[in-house]
Amino acid sequence: MTPRLASDGEFHGPSIDDFFPEILFHVGPIPVNRIHLVQLLAVIAVVLILWLGTRRMKVVPGRFQSLVEMGLGFVRTNVAHDMLGRKDGDRFLPILTTIFFMVLFMNITGIIPFLNMPGTAIVAVPLTLAVVSYVTFIYAGIKRHGFKFFKNSLFPQGVPVAAMPIVAIIELISTFILRPVTLTLRLLMNLVVGHMILVLAFSATQFFFFTAGGGWAALGVGTLAFGGAFTLFEMLVAVLQAYVFTVLTAVYIQLAVAEEH
């Protein structure tokens, strides 16, 4: 979504319709728009950076290798090992690392000039990542406890028999239905709202400077300053949402492999 001016000289803020850009071309039966290209660039960037940073690792790393190792070490130490312990953490480290960097790079495209759209701001990407998280924690539970995982998840030990039906329904909804939904919506809505605020600020700046003119330009300075400050905040949100999504995935895995199951 990019700042725009109305032909009638009036200011029109962004709307949710702007998240459905026109089709640029087709790959067979598949339509491709600008958001798809942004997502593709994000995927290429994360694969290229991680590949270049790890293909020829040295004992004394250079700056680029050190930066990549810092990112990988952050996920390993602060997510995988902290949440799952060393053994299970190393076991699920590849999927957690993939989720973290994929969400991060998809988020960060929202503040990169000429891209100006987070790849996670349409539901397909958050939903896909949520399904990956969902399948992973169910796999972890079955791998550790067999199909007793479902029984023990729905019917926790120590619950009175009379309360079992109610507890089972609550656990079914919260554990097996709401988890992927909340993962999807949390990421999606944070990026959609943040991006719309940025577009509103910079659209208003463009309007005050180039359409309203005169004394209104002073307001343009204010909206420009707000847009710049909020861009820095969106950088923080991009990292934070990647961290939260990865931590929640690790927490779900930890609950699935816990001994009480």
Secondary structure, 3 states (H helix, E strand, C coil): CCCCCCCCCCCCCCCHHHHCCCCCEEECCEEECHHHHHHHHHHHHHHHHHHHHHCCCCCCCCHHHHHHHHHHHHHHHHHHHHHHHHHHHHHHHHHHHHHHHHHHHHHHHHHCCCCCCCHHHCCHHHHHHHHHHHHHHHHHHHHHHCCHHHHHHHCCCCCCHHHHHHHHHHHHHHHHCHHHHHHHHHHHHHHHHHHHHHHHHHHHHHHHHHHHCHHHHHHHHHHHHHHHHHHHHHHHHHHHHHHHHHHHHHHHHHHHHCCCC
